[in-house]
Every structure is written in C-alpha cells, then in structure tokens.
Amino acid sequence: MTKLIVSKFGGTSMGDAECMLRSAEVSQRQGSGLIAVSATSGTTNELILLGKTAESKTWEETEKILSKIREKHVKIAQDLKLSAESSKKIETLFEEMNSLAKGIHYLRDCSVKAMDTLMSLGERMSSVLFTEAMSQVLKKHGSTKSAELFDVRQVLRTNDDFGKAKPNTAEVAALCQKYLGSVRDQKKVFVTQGYIGMTEDGFTTTLGRGGSDYSAAILAEGVAADVLEIWTDVAGIATTDPRICPQAKPISEISFKEASELATFGAKVLHPATLLPAIRKNIPVFVGSSFDSEAKGTWVRKDVDQHPLIRAMALRKNQVLVTLSTPEMLHAHGFLFQLFKVFNDHKVSIDAITTSEISVSVTLDDSTLLNKKLIADLSQFADVQVEEKLTLISLIGNNINHTAGLAKKIFDSISDINVRMICLGASKHNFCFLVAEDQATAAIQKLHKSFIE
C-alpha cells in the first residue's frame, strides 16, 4: 500500500515562481498526497504592517503596501503563466485584501479578529499559485494525478482565541474523513494552507506565528498520514544554530522527546507545538531543505538507535527573569497556587522555574512585560524584581539528570561567564540556564566545542 505523505513548505520555499516549481518537484518525487504551504516569504509581516498602517496612517500609505503585496504575487503569477481560472481566484483575494484594509482604515480599528482574516490572505494567495506550479510539474512528469486547491478552513476547526487559536483535534479528524477521505486514493494532490483555521461560527483564525508546521501536523494526524515532511531552507536539524556556531553538525535522527525540548527552547527549525500531533499518532517527521532535497535531512521518531548524552543545544533570546519574594512563602501552603493562577489568568507561559525558601524565579519572554496588569497582579502577593536582556541556554540529550560530572564539565566550559539561574531535574532530556544576552553566543560556542566537536 502506498504511503500517505503530508508535506509542508515554508515561506522561503514559496519565495518566487522558481522556488515554487522546485518545491513542486520535491512533492512529486516524494509522492505527497496533501501539501500545506506558508505565505510567500515576507508576506505575513507585510500583511501585519498593512493592518497597522490602515488603522493609524493615511490611505495613501496603506495603498503603497497593498501595491507591494499585489505586485509580488502578480510577478509570480506571470512567471508561472497562471491559468485564467487561477488568475480569477487571485484577483478575488486581492479584492478581499483591499476591502479589509479599507474597512480597517475607515473604522480606525484593527482588531485581532480582523488581523487574522487579513493575515490568512498570505497562505490563501500562495496556495493558489502553488497549485498551479504543482499542476505543471505533474503534467511535465506525465502523472495521471491532478492538483486540487483545498481550503483548510473546511477541516481545521479551532476555538475563537484569535491570533493564537487552538485546534479541536477530534473535530478536525472527523472533518478530514468527510472532506479529505479520498486523499489515500492517490488520484489527486491536495494543496492547502498552513497557519489558518476557522471557528464554529465561520470566522477565520490563525494558529500563531510558526503555526504552519503545527497545522501540517494536525492535518497529518487528521488524515492518519504515514509520514509528515517539513520542507524549509535548511537541510534538517543541526547540533546548534550554524549562524552562531559554524562547526554545527547535521543530526540524522532525533527522538520526539529530544526534538520537542529543542524546539521549545529556541531551535527555529520546528514550531514548538508541531510534534504534539505526530507524537500522539506516532507519525515519523522528516525535516529537509527544498533547496537541497538530496541532502539527508533529519528524521524525528519515537524510537532512535543512538542516545547521546548531549545531542544538541539551543538558545532562546529575549528572556526576562521575574523573581517573586515574600516571607509568607516560608512553610506556607497555597502560595504557589496563587502565583500560578495569576499567570494562568493572563495566559502567560513560563519557560523555566526555580524556588528557594522565600522566593520563586521564572523565565518569560520579554514581550510579557508589555502586560503591566500582570506585574501589578503579581505585586499583590510578593515583591517583584525583573531582570531583562537575558538568554536561556539549553543542552538537549539523554539521561542528563542521572549523569555524574555533567554539571562540572558544563560550567568548566563557561567558567568566565556568569550563570544567573539553573534549571535541572525536571527532564532527563534538558539542562538549561540563563546568561546575559551579550554572552550567549560565546556560551554556545564553548559548550559546542566541549560536547559536540
């Protein structure tokens, strides 16, 4: 029986007509049955700028951004020699973009709900163009399959938490059976959108930045795929970011748990939540480069052959350390519950945590400091101290919390760098600590030299 492969292509893989045709060749060779695509490179940022400009600036300034987005997609359409039918679909999307921008401008209000609809246009436009590229490549190879554009909002049902919507996985699975049940027939290649979904009431939502990977995994789970492929502009997962450490090495395979930790703590190759649906259904994930599809790439599996002590390392920038202190913590119960209820009420995610007799320290993304109410609410329970411009360094591997001498080797490697906070013990796959932002690159380079090189 032929394997059902779900493939996802990122923004750089959709960059222009040449990139789209190259990505379509990869899909054809791999035998992808369902393909989720991101917006063309840079378009999501342009659509965000469009919404903000329409809300607060002149219509003339807004029109300049509209023209820029339109021209980019018209150029790709011309290079692909878009069919009349597809050209009409693109024009309809241009008209929707124009109308949305006008509505935002007249109301002087760009709500999160309106922004979601506006941002969805990136994927909706790129998927029309990529369907054309896919059709041309299938025809070129004499394939009997046809490429069909599919609106993912028919199946990717979410809640109404606009800007960062959560999929209803049970409903997604039922809708996939209803609308994508024929995907295993191998007669069609379905092209759809990443990143976007729809509420029960029919309002368009987005899954948050980087959500294209996640939606592809949700779809893979929904159609019970055999393999999920994530195609990007780098050939798989490396031992660390090659831009920081040129000696970074490619990783041929990594376990789900290691990859989840790596993604959560800053590796940019995978969206942190991507792997959850794949883990639930034990679907192997392949990460490769659409620009170098012959490169080996990385397999992410439940079970792997090698279990090194340190597999990889990552850093998460723009962190703040919030320390909450009060003598009331001493031998008292319920205090942590009160604190975490505040974070829960504000929907703030904590990355790392450590406690002492009268203090709790947590790391957060620095964007949370914009939430003045959060700090005010925390101040009702404790004295709040905030330290900024920090970076969270993570070493990812196996049996970390049961290996004697590991901490000594780590801190000997970075003996000239001050460590502000250490988090160890909660996971056998992760050892993380905070350093000053301007020392993070040196820390990664030294650790990589000690453990990987």
C-alpha positions as CSV (number, residue, x, y, z in Angstrom):
1,M,0.0,0.0,0.0
2,T,1.3,3.4,-1.0
3,K,2.4,5.6,2.0
4,L,0.3,8.7,2.6
5,I,2.7,11.7,2.9
6,V,1.7,15.1,4.2
7,S,4.2,17.8,3.2
8,K,4.6,21.3,4.5
9,F,6.6,24.0,2.7
10,G,7.8,27.2,4.4
11,G,7.8,30.8,3.2
12,T,11.3,30.6,1.6
13,S,10.2,27.5,-0.3
14,M,7.4,29.7,-1.7
15,G,9.7,32.7,-2.3
16,D,9.1,33.0,-6.1
17,A,8.0,31.0,-9.1
18,E,11.4,29.2,-9.3
19,C,11.1,28.2,-5.6
20,M,7.5,27.0,-6.1
21,L,8.4,24.9,-9.1
22,R,11.4,23.4,-7.2
23,S,9.1,22.6,-4.2
24,A,6.6,21.1,-6.5
25,E,9.3,18.8,-8.0
26,V,10.2,17.7,-4.4
27,S,6.5,16.9,-3.8
28,Q,6.2,15.0,-7.0
29,R,9.3,12.9,-6.3
30,Q,8.2,12.2,-2.7
31,G,4.7,11.3,-3.7
32,S,3.0,13.8,-1.4
33,G,-0.8,13.4,-1.1
34,L,-1.5,16.6,0.9
35,I,0.6,19.7,0.9
36,A,0.3,22.6,3.2
37,V,2.1,25.9,2.2
38,S,3.1,29.0,4.1
39,A,2.7,32.5,2.7
40,T,5.3,33.7,0.3
41,S,8.5,34.9,2.1
42,G,7.9,38.1,4.0
43,T,4.2,38.4,3.1
44,T,2.9,37.7,6.7
45,N,5.0,40.6,8.0
46,E,3.7,42.8,5.2
47,L,0.1,42.0,6.0
48,I,0.6,42.8,9.6
49,L,2.2,46.2,8.6
50,L,-0.8,46.7,6.2
51,G,-3.3,46.3,9.1
52,K,-1.4,48.6,11.4
53,T,-0.9,51.2,8.7
54,A,-4.6,51.1,7.6
55,E,-5.6,51.6,11.2
56,S,-3.4,54.5,12.1
57,K,-2.0,56.2,9.0
58,T,-3.1,57.7,5.7
59,W,-4.9,55.7,2.9
60,E,-2.0,56.7,0.6
61,E,0.5,55.0,2.8
62,T,-1.8,52.0,3.1
63,E,-2.1,51.8,-0.7
64,K,1.7,51.6,-1.1
65,I,1.7,48.4,1.0
66,L,-1.3,47.0,-0.9
67,S,0.5,47.6,-4.2
68,K,3.7,46.0,-2.9
69,I,1.9,42.8,-1.9
70,R,-0.1,42.7,-5.0
71,E,2.9,43.2,-7.3
72,K,4.9,40.4,-5.6
73,H,2.1,37.9,-6.3
74,V,1.3,39.2,-9.8
75,K,5.0,38.7,-10.7
76,I,4.9,35.0,-9.5
77,A,1.5,34.5,-11.3
78,Q,3.0,35.9,-14.6
79,D,6.2,33.7,-14.2
80,L,4.0,30.6,-13.7
81,K,1.7,31.7,-16.6
82,L,-1.3,31.3,-14.4
83,S,-4.4,29.9,-15.9
84,A,-7.5,32.1,-16.3
85,E,-9.3,30.2,-13.5
86,S,-6.4,30.6,-11.0
87,S,-5.9,34.3,-12.1
88,K,-9.6,35.0,-11.2
89,K,-9.1,33.4,-7.7
90,I,-6.0,35.6,-7.1
91,E,-7.9,38.7,-8.2
92,T,-10.7,37.8,-5.8
93,L,-8.2,37.6,-3.0
94,F,-6.7,40.9,-3.9
95,E,-10.2,42.5,-3.8
96,E,-10.7,41.0,-0.3
97,M,-7.4,42.4,0.9
98,N,-8.3,45.8,-0.4
99,S,-11.8,45.7,1.1
100,L,-10.4,44.6,4.5
101,A,-7.8,47.3,4.5
102,K,-10.5,49.9,3.7
103,G,-12.7,48.7,6.5
104,I,-9.9,48.8,9.0
105,H,-8.9,52.3,7.7
106,Y,-12.5,53.7,8.0
107,L,-13.1,52.2,11.4
108,R,-9.6,53.1,12.6
109,D,-9.7,49.7,14.3
110,C,-7.7,46.6,13.5
111,S,-8.9,44.0,16.0
112,V,-7.1,40.7,16.5
113,K,-10.1,39.1,14.7
114,A,-9.7,41.4,11.7
115,M,-5.9,40.9,11.7
116,D,-6.4,37.1,11.5
117,T,-8.6,37.4,8.4
118,L,-6.1,39.8,6.9
119,M,-3.1,37.5,7.6
120,S,-4.9,34.5,6.2
121,L,-4.6,36.0,2.8
122,G,-0.9,35.2,2.6
123,E,-1.5,31.5,2.7
124,R,-4.6,31.7,0.6
125,M,-2.7,33.5,-2.2
126,S,0.4,31.3,-2.1
127,S,-1.7,28.1,-2.2
128,V,-3.4,29.3,-5.4
129,L,0.0,29.9,-7.0
130,F,1.5,26.7,-5.7
131,T,-1.5,24.6,-7.0
132,E,-0.6,25.9,-10.5
133,A,3.1,25.1,-10.0
134,M,2.1,21.6,-8.8
135,S,-0.2,21.1,-11.9
136,Q,2.6,22.0,-14.2
137,V,5.1,19.6,-12.6
138,L,2.7,16.7,-12.5
139,K,2.0,17.3,-16.2
140,K,5.7,17.5,-17.0
141,H,6.3,14.1,-15.4
142,G,3.3,12.5,-17.2
143,S,1.5,11.9,-14.0
144,T,-2.2,10.9,-14.1
145,K,-2.8,12.9,-10.8
146,S,-4.3,16.3,-10.7
147,A,-3.5,19.1,-8.3
148,E,-6.5,20.4,-6.4
149,L,-6.7,23.6,-4.2
150,F,-8.4,22.9,-0.9
151,D,-9.5,25.4,1.7
152,V,-8.1,24.1,5.0
153,R,-10.7,26.1,6.9
154,Q,-13.2,23.4,5.9
155,V,-11.4,20.9,8.3
156,L,-9.2,22.9,10.6
157,R,-11.7,23.8,13.3
158,T,-10.4,26.0,16.1
159,N,-11.6,27.9,19.2
160,D,-12.1,31.7,18.9
161,D,-8.8,32.7,20.6
162,F,-7.9,34.9,17.6
163,G,-4.2,35.3,17.0
164,K,-3.3,32.0,18.7
165,A,-6.2,29.7,18.1
166,K,-6.3,26.1,19.4
167,P,-7.5,23.3,17.1
168,N,-10.2,21.0,18.1
169,T,-8.4,17.8,17.2
170,A,-11.4,15.5,17.4
171,E,-13.5,17.6,15.1
172,V,-10.5,18.1,12.7
173,A,-10.2,14.3,12.4
174,A,-14.0,13.9,11.7
175,L,-13.9,16.7,9.1
176,C,-10.8,15.3,7.5
177,Q,-12.6,12.0,7.0
178,K,-15.5,13.9,5.4
179,Y,-13.6,16.2,3.1
180,L,-10.2,14.6,2.6
181,G,-11.2,10.9,2.7
182,S,-10.1,10.5,-0.9
183,V,-6.5,11.6,-0.2
184,R,-5.4,8.0,0.1
185,D,-6.7,7.2,-3.4
186,Q,-3.6,8.9,-4.9
187,K,-5.7,10.4,-7.8
188,K,-5.3,13.9,-6.6
189,V,-2.6,16.0,-4.8
190,F,-4.4,18.4,-2.4
191,V,-2.8,21.8,-1.9
192,T,-3.9,23.6,1.2
193,Q,-2.8,26.4,3.6
194,G,-0.8,26.2,6.8
195,Y,-1.3,28.5,9.7
196,I,-5.0,29.2,9.4
197,G,-8.2,27.7,10.6
198,M,-11.9,28.6,11.3
199,T,-14.2,28.8,14.3
200,E,-17.6,27.0,14.6
201,D,-19.2,30.3,13.6
202,G,-17.2,30.6,10.4
203,F,-14.6,33.2,11.5
204,T,-11.0,32.8,10.2
205,T,-8.3,32.2,12.8
206,T,-4.6,31.9,12.8
207,L,-2.5,29.4,15.0
208,G,0.2,32.0,15.9
209,R,3.5,32.7,14.3
210,G,5.2,29.5,13.0
211,G,1.8,27.8,13.1
212,S,2.2,26.3,9.5
213,D,4.2,23.4,10.9
214,Y,1.6,22.8,13.6
215,S,-1.3,22.9,11.2
216,A,0.5,20.4,8.9
217,A,1.0,18.1,11.8
218,I,-2.7,18.5,12.8
219,L,-3.7,17.6,9.2
220,A,-1.3,14.6,9.2
221,E,-3.0,13.3,12.4
222,G,-6.4,14.1,10.9
223,V,-5.8,12.0,7.7
224,A,-3.8,9.3,9.6
225,A,-0.7,10.0,7.5
226,D,2.3,7.6,7.4
227,V,4.9,10.4,7.2
228,L,5.0,14.2,7.8
229,E,7.6,16.1,5.9
230,I,8.6,19.6,6.9
231,W,10.5,21.3,4.0
232,T,12.4,24.5,4.8
233,D,15.5,26.3,3.8
234,V,17.9,24.3,6.0
235,A,18.8,20.6,5.5
236,G,17.4,19.3,8.7
237,I,18.2,19.9,12.4
238,A,21.7,20.7,13.4
239,T,23.6,20.3,16.7
240,T,23.1,24.1,17.1
241,D,22.4,27.2,15.0
242,P,25.1,27.2,12.3
243,R,24.8,31.0,12.1
244,I,26.1,31.1,15.8
245,C,28.5,28.2,15.5
246,P,29.8,27.3,12.1
247,Q,31.0,24.0,13.4
248,A,27.4,22.8,13.9
249,K,26.8,19.3,12.6
250,P,23.7,17.8,10.9
251,I,21.7,15.4,13.0
252,S,20.4,12.3,11.0
253,E,17.8,11.3,13.6
254,I,16.5,12.5,16.9
255,S,13.8,11.3,19.2
256,F,10.4,13.0,19.6
257,K,11.2,14.0,23.2
258,E,14.6,15.5,22.3
259,A,13.2,17.4,19.3
260,S,10.3,18.7,21.5
261,E,12.7,20.1,24.0
262,L,14.9,21.5,21.3
263,A,12.0,23.3,19.6
264,T,10.6,24.6,22.8
265,F,13.9,26.0,23.9
266,G,14.7,28.0,20.8
267,A,15.6,25.9,17.8
268,K,14.0,27.6,14.8
269,V,13.6,24.6,12.5
270,L,10.4,23.4,14.1
271,H,7.5,25.2,15.7
272,P,7.4,24.1,19.4
273,A,3.9,22.6,19.2
274,T,4.5,20.9,15.8
275,L,5.4,17.5,17.2
276,L,2.4,17.0,19.6
277,P,0.0,15.6,16.9
278,A,2.8,13.5,15.4
279,I,3.7,12.1,18.9
280,R,0.0,11.3,19.6
281,K,-0.2,9.2,16.4
282,N,3.5,8.1,16.3
283,I,3.9,9.7,12.8
284,P,7.6,10.0,11.8
285,V,8.6,13.5,10.9
286,F,11.2,14.3,8.2
287,V,12.9,17.8,8.2
288,G,14.7,18.7,5.0
289,S,15.6,21.5,2.6
290,S,13.6,22.2,-0.5
291,F,16.7,23.9,-1.9
292,D,18.8,20.8,-1.4
293,S,16.4,17.9,-1.4
294,E,19.2,15.4,-2.0
295,A,20.7,16.2,1.4
296,K,20.0,13.6,4.1
297,G,17.9,15.8,6.4
298,T,16.7,14.7,9.9
299,W,14.2,12.1,10.9
300,V,12.3,12.7,14.1
301,R,11.0,9.4,15.5
302,K,9.6,7.9,18.7
303,D,12.5,5.4,18.9
304,V,16.0,6.1,17.7
305,D,19.2,3.9,17.7
306,Q,21.6,6.4,19.3
307,H,21.1,8.1,22.7
308,P,24.0,10.5,23.2
309,L,24.3,12.4,26.5
310,I,24.3,15.8,24.6
311,R,22.5,15.7,21.2
312,A,22.2,19.4,20.5
313,M,22.0,22.8,22.1
314,A,19.8,25.8,21.6
315,L,19.3,29.3,22.9
316,R,16.1,31.3,23.5
317,K,16.7,35.1,23.3
318,N,14.7,38.0,24.7
319,Q,14.1,36.4,28.1
320,V,13.4,38.1,31.4
321,L,13.8,36.7,34.9
322,V,11.0,37.6,37.2
323,T,11.8,36.9,40.9
324,L,8.9,36.9,43.4
325,S,9.9,37.1,47.1
326,T,7.9,37.2,50.3
327,P,8.5,35.8,53.8
328,E,4.9,34.5,53.6
329,M,6.2,31.6,51.5
330,L,8.1,30.1,54.4
331,H,6.4,26.9,55.4
332,A,3.1,28.1,53.9
333,H,0.8,26.3,51.5
334,G,-1.2,27.7,48.6
335,F,1.3,30.5,47.8
336,L,2.5,28.9,44.5
337,F,-1.1,28.2,43.6
338,Q,-1.9,32.0,43.9
339,L,1.1,33.0,41.8
340,F,0.4,30.5,39.1
341,K,-3.2,31.4,39.0
342,V,-2.1,35.0,38.1
343,F,0.0,33.6,35.2
344,N,-2.9,31.4,34.1
345,D,-5.4,34.3,34.2
346,H,-3.1,36.3,31.9
347,K,-2.5,33.3,29.7
348,V,1.3,33.7,30.2
349,S,3.5,30.7,29.6
350,I,6.5,30.1,31.9
351,D,9.7,28.5,30.5
352,A,11.9,27.7,33.4
353,I,11.4,27.9,37.2
354,T,13.4,27.6,40.4
355,T,12.5,28.2,44.0
356,S,14.0,28.9,47.4
357,E,12.5,29.2,50.9
358,I,11.0,32.7,50.3
359,S,11.5,33.2,46.5
360,V,10.3,31.9,43.2
361,S,12.2,32.8,39.9
362,V,10.6,32.2,36.5
363,T,11.8,33.0,33.0
364,L,9.4,34.6,30.5
365,D,9.5,36.1,27.0
366,D,10.3,39.8,27.3
367,S,7.0,40.6,25.4
368,T,5.1,39.7,28.6
369,L,6.5,42.9,30.2
370,L,4.1,44.9,28.0
371,N,1.4,43.4,30.2
372,K,1.5,45.9,33.0
373,K,-1.5,44.3,34.7
374,L,0.4,41.0,35.1
375,I,3.2,42.7,37.1
376,A,0.6,44.7,39.1
377,D,-1.3,41.5,40.0
378,L,1.8,39.6,41.0
379,S,2.8,42.6,43.2
380,Q,-0.2,42.0,45.3
381,F,1.3,38.7,46.5
382,A,5.1,39.4,46.5
383,D,7.9,41.8,45.9
384,V,8.6,41.6,42.2
385,Q,12.0,42.0,40.6
386,V,12.5,41.9,36.9
387,E,15.9,41.4,35.1
388,E,16.0,41.9,31.4
389,K,18.3,41.2,28.4
390,L,18.9,37.5,29.2
391,T,19.1,34.4,27.1
392,L,18.1,30.9,28.1
393,I,20.8,28.3,27.0
394,S,19.6,24.6,26.8
395,L,21.6,21.4,26.4
396,I,19.4,18.7,25.0
397,G,20.2,15.0,25.2
398,N,19.6,11.8,27.2
399,N,19.8,10.8,30.9
400,I,21.1,14.2,31.7
401,N,19.8,14.3,35.3
402,H,21.5,10.9,36.2
403,T,24.9,11.6,34.8
404,A,27.7,12.3,37.3
405,G,30.1,15.1,36.4
406,L,28.0,16.7,33.7
407,A,27.4,19.9,35.5
408,K,31.1,20.2,36.2
409,K,32.0,19.8,32.6
410,I,29.3,22.4,31.5
411,F,30.4,25.0,34.0
412,D,34.2,24.4,33.4
413,S,33.5,25.1,29.7
414,I,31.9,28.5,30.5
415,S,33.9,29.4,33.7
416,D,34.3,33.0,32.6
417,I,30.5,33.5,32.0
418,N,28.1,34.3,34.9
419,V,25.1,32.0,35.1
420,R,22.1,33.7,36.5
421,M,19.7,30.7,37.0
422,I,19.9,27.0,36.6
423,C,17.1,24.6,35.9
424,L,17.8,20.8,36.1
425,G,16.0,17.7,37.2
426,A,12.5,18.1,35.7
427,S,13.5,16.4,32.4
428,K,16.2,13.8,31.7
429,H,16.5,15.4,28.2
430,N,17.3,19.0,29.2
431,F,19.7,21.1,31.2
432,C,19.1,24.9,30.9
433,F,20.4,28.1,32.5
434,L,20.3,31.8,32.0
435,V,23.1,34.1,30.9
436,A,23.4,37.7,29.9
437,E,22.3,38.3,26.3
438,D,25.7,39.6,25.2
439,Q,27.4,36.4,26.4
440,A,25.0,33.8,24.9
441,T,26.8,33.3,21.6
442,A,30.2,32.7,23.4
443,A,28.5,30.3,25.8
444,I,27.0,28.2,22.9
445,Q,30.3,28.2,21.0
446,K,32.3,27.0,24.1
447,L,29.7,24.3,25.0
448,H,29.6,23.1,21.4
449,K,33.3,22.8,21.4
450,S,33.3,20.8,24.6
451,F,30.4,18.4,23.9
452,I,30.0,18.1,20.2
453,E,33.3,18.9,18.4
